[in-house]
Amino acid sequence: MPTYRTRQGAAASKKRKKKRNYPKRLPRDPKKLFRWAARGSGTDYEKLRNLAKKARAGLPVHIDSEAFDRITRVDRSLMIEEIQAAEEHNVSAGFFLDAVNWLLDKVPWGNWNWVVSAAQGGINAQKGDGLNEVDEQYARLVGATYGSVADRPYVLDHWERQVQFDSDYVSVWDNRDGHRLVAVRGTQGAGDILEDIAVGVSGHSTDAIGAEILQILASTPQGTVVDLAAHSLGTSLALQAYGNDTIYNGIHETYLYNPAYSPFVRGSADAFERDSNVRYFINTLDPVSMGSFGHRAPSNVVFRSGDGIDVVGAHKLAQWQGASSYVPPTYHSPPETRIHAHKAVFSKTKVEHDTYDVGNRERGDALPAPELAQPVEFDFGDVPEFDYGTLE
């Protein structure tokens, strides 16, 4: 016997739909953006500026701080100028709109109609133009982790590979600023097919690198900032290792290039989408990341679509590595003496393996200062002396 819904039940269902929480995101359509910016009153912009000042202390690293500071003094005219610049693909304006999107997510629901109108103007965020230098550097370092261990460069740009941590999937890179990057490669050959199948079917890989990352963190000096970057299958391997809280808490920022999703079930890539410390890089043509499109976009994501890239190219790491001058990356050979050379601290002068004390010249037992070498006169032969009187 068929069942029927009463009018009261239908009304209740309609009421529930009205209460649905849309993500507070700026619309992608520039016309809707202009309309939204112009609709904001002086009170709206004042509230936005005050909110920006309160939220400034919790700004994540993927939001440009200089662009965010412009929100603390934004008004209607400045907002429209930034939108116009974004329409012309101005990178700085892209950073500004990324900052506005992040700030709008901090607004409580139900008390600000202007913000709600921005959410209802479009589903997806105004994202994808904010690829920064750190994103590109880390993509190059992950690219250098592909290949056999023996073929990996020792130095890339100003990063040095720490060979003691090398493994099939992982390389560790340090720079002079006290940063360490754990780079995890993706699928490389037939040996990775079983892991790929596991991700496609279950959304999870095996915990193949958890013990390695734990050892890396245990060997890292205190005060070192440790980030992790991975590509393709490596993203699933890294997130699977995050099941260990010690590993997750030890990593400062995570960068996932072309993350591996399952088209059937939610897996490890889905589990971290709301974590603002995990940054996703997704090409909308990439079949490996296709499973991410059935639900809300990650909170920290850079999208790329098309740009003359085919389906195969959409999964390649090169698209995130920056300008053409860095593709292929600039590799350098290791120093001649040793891989990790350290600058020697100068303290004393050596003279024929004996120490010369330059600090106290009054001591009687100090070694005598070495005599300066006399200049050697060179005989040019029987050459007539030049007559300087001929010069004017």
PyMOL commands that set and color helices and strands:
alter all, ss='L'
color gray80, all
select helices_A, chain A and resi 7-18+30-39+42-58+65-71+76-87+91-104+113-120+133-143+149-151+163-165+190-202+210-218+233-241+245-250+268-271+287-294+313-315+317-320+324-326+388-390
alter helices_A, ss='H'
color red, helices_A
select strands_A, chain A and resi 155-156+159-161+170-174+179-184+225-231+254-257+278-283+301-304+331-332+349-351+354-356
alter strands_A, ss='S'
color yellow, strands_A
deselect
rebuild
show_as cartoon
